[in-house]
Structures are given as C-alpha cells and as structure tokens.
Amino acid sequence: MGDANNANDADAKALHPVYSVTNIQNKVRILDGEKVTYSSWVKLFKLHAHGYDVLDHIDETPPPAATDPSYEAWSKIDSIVLQWIYGTLSDDLLVRVLEADSTAQQAWDRIKKMKDLADQLNDVDHLVSESRLVLQMLLGLPSEFDTVASFITQSDTSWDNAREMLDREQRRQATQQQLPSQPTLVAANKSQGPPAPMTHPVQTPHPHS
C-alpha cells in the first residue's frame, strides 16, 4: 500500500494545473497595444495565472534555490509560463522581449518597462512612435557611446537595429578593453621625447681656385 500511495503522490505532483492548458491565446488574447491593451492583457494573464496556480512566477516571488529539490519542477513550470507570455504577444512585441535564458518574471518585467516608457512619453503629450522610443533608449548612455548614438539618431533607424548597433558597440568596447597593453613600448617612447625635426645638411661652398 505504501508504494501505491507514493505513486499516487508522484502523479498528483505531476498533474499541476498548468499542464492542462492547451491554447493560452484563446484565454488571454494577443497583446498588440491596439485591440488588446497592456492593462487588459495583464488582467487576463493574472486571472489565469491565479487560476492555474502559477501567479508566483510573475509576482516577484523569488524562485527556489538551484540546489533545492523542488527547483527542477519549478523550472519546468516557469518555462510553460514563459511560453504563455511569449505566445500572447504580437510579433512586433515578441522580438523586443524575446531573450535567451529568461525566466517568466524577467520577461514580465521587460514588458512592464516597455509599457512604462510608452506612458512617460504620453504624459508629455508626445505620440509614441518607434523613433521616440529609440531616442528615449539613447538618453542616459555613457559618453563612450556618443559616436554610435549620434549615428543612430541621424540614421533614424528602427528600434531593433538601434539595439543591435548598441550591442555591437558594447561588444567592441569589451574586446578592446581585454587587449593586452604595451607599457614598455609606451615608456620607451616617452623617454626618447619627441622626434628631432629633420634638417637638410648645409653644403659648404667650395673656394674658387
């Protein structure tokens, strides 16, 4: 009887409510910012997250430690909630939020930050356009990015291209910092001082015979 009870317990744990969801798009709808607004999407998503017992994956509840026996089960459920998030975004939003090795909470927060940014622009009576989102992203960058930021502004490029350009510049600067310096050569050049100016030899005229 003990083995049977253990088997039943294992089955009960495996049958988490989240595994019964087959088509989340029919329940939450696709967030596109037009037909379905962010606030409506959040309400629907939280409603179903609560009903399927996964609200803790998007409400800032810390995950179990990686060494915790429950971590593997938590990680699988978190992947499903992350699929819910990605699966209920429009194509345009998905490419801006999609990232490798993300948790559901991190994706949820990225969407929230995008919403906050749009709200900030609306508060000053500006139309939320992609070019304004790019401009807002460039504000506050360190001086090391001045050159690429200026190029992005002048080229009026898309949000995705701007992010890619900033990523490339960040990788370039990181690689440059890792290159070995040459202090000996620099010191030698300093000790020698500036090169002497080149002069033409003075030709002494021969005396007339």
N, C-alpha and C positions, 0 to 999 in steps of 0.2 A: 504493500500500500504506500510505503514511503517513497518508492521510486515513481509510482504513478502521480503522487502529489507533486513531486519535484518536476515531473514532465509537464504537469498542468500549469505550474508556476512559470516555467520557461515559456510555454505557449502564451500565457497571459501577458508576459513582458514583451514578447514578440509582436503581439497584436495591439500595438499602440494605435490610438485613433488616427494618427497622422497617416498611417499606411492605407487607410480606407479611402483617401481622397484620390479620385481618378482624373478629374478635369477641373483644376482650380480656376481656369479662366471663366468658366460658367458661373462660378460662385463670387469671385472678386471683381471681375471685369478688367479690361486693359487700361492702365493709366496712360493717357495721352495728353493730358493737360487741357483738353477741349471737351470731348464728350464725357470723359470721366476726369474730374479734377483731383488734385492731390488729397484734399480733405476727404472727399468721398471714398477714394481708394483706401486711405488709412482706416477709415471707419469700417469698411467692409473687410479689410485684411485683419484688423484686430478682432473683429467679431468672429471670424472663422479660426483665427489663431487661438482664441479663448475656447471656442467650441471643440477644437481638436487638441487641446492641451499642449500647445506649443508657444503660448504667449511669452514664456520666459526666454525665448530665443530672440525676441525683439524689444524687450522692455528693460534693457540694461542689466538683467540678472547675470552675474558672472558665470562662466562655464565651469564645469568641474575640472580639476587639475588633470593633466595628461596622464598622470600615474594612477588616477582614481579608477577603480574597476568599472564605474558607470560611464567613463569618458567615451568609449567606443560606441556605445548605444546612443549617447548624446550626439556624437559627431555625425552619425548616420541620419538622425532626425534633423539635425541642423542643416545638413545637405539638402534634405527634402524641403525645408522651409526656405532655403536659399533658392531652390528651383521654383518655388511658389512666387518669390519676389521677381526673379528674372522672367518667369513665364507670364507675369501680369504687367509687363512694361512694354510700351511701344518700341519699335525698332530704334527710333531716334534716341530714346532714353536709355535703352539697353546698352548701346555702345559706349555711353558715357559712364555707366555704372559698373559694367562687367569688369571684374578683375580676378586674377588667379589667386587661389588660396585664400579666399574671402570667407568670413562667417556670415550668417544671416544678419546678425546685428550690425556688422560693418557695412554691408550693402544697404541696410535700412537707414543707417546714419548718412551714407553718401547721398541717398535720395532726399533725405531731410535737408541736408546742406544746400542742395540744388534748389529746393523749394524756398529756403530762407533767402538765398541770393536773389531769386526772382521777386520775392516780397520786398526786399530792400530797394530794388530798382523801381518797383511800382510805387513805393512810398514817396519817391521824389518825382512822381508823375512822368516817368520815362517808359516808353514802350519796351517790353522785354524782348529784345532781339538777340540773335546769336552774336552779333558784333559787340553788343553791350556786355554780354556775358564774358566774352573774350577779354574785353577791356578791364572788367572787374577782376578777372583772374590775374591780369598782369600787374594790377596795383599791389604795392607792398612787396614786390620781388626785390631781392638784394641787388646791389649795384652790379654784381658780376653778370647779371642777366640783362643789363641795359641794352646791349647791342642787339641781341635776339628779340627782346621786347619791342625795340624800335622797328625792327624789320617786320614783326608780326603786325604791329599797328599800321604800318604803311601798306602792307600787302592785303589787309582786310581779309585775312584767311578765316577758315571755319574753326569752330571750337576744337574739333578732333585734330586738325592739322596743327593748331596752336599748341595743344597739349603734347603732340608728338615732337614738335620742334623744341619745346622746353625740356622734354625728356632726353632728347639727343644732346642738347647743350649741357644738361646736368651730367650725363654720362661722359661727355668730352672733358668737362672740368674735373671730374673724379679721376679719369685716366691720367690727365695732365698732372694732378697732384701726386699720383703714385709713381711718376717717373723719377729715377734717381737723380739727385742734383750733382753738380760738379764743383764742389767748393775749392778744390786745389787749383783748378784752372782759373776760377774767378779771382782767387787770391793772387795768383801769378800775374794776371793782367793788371790788377790794382797796383802791385809793387813796381811794375815796369813803368807805370804812368802812361800818359797819352803818347802816341807815336810822334816822333820828331817830324816836323814838316820837311817835305822833300825840297831840296835846293839844287839848282843847276851848278855844276863846277865852274869856277871862274877861270877863264882862259887868259893866261898872261901873254900879252903880245910880245912877239919876238923882236929884238932890236934890229934896226936896219943895218945891213952890212955896209 
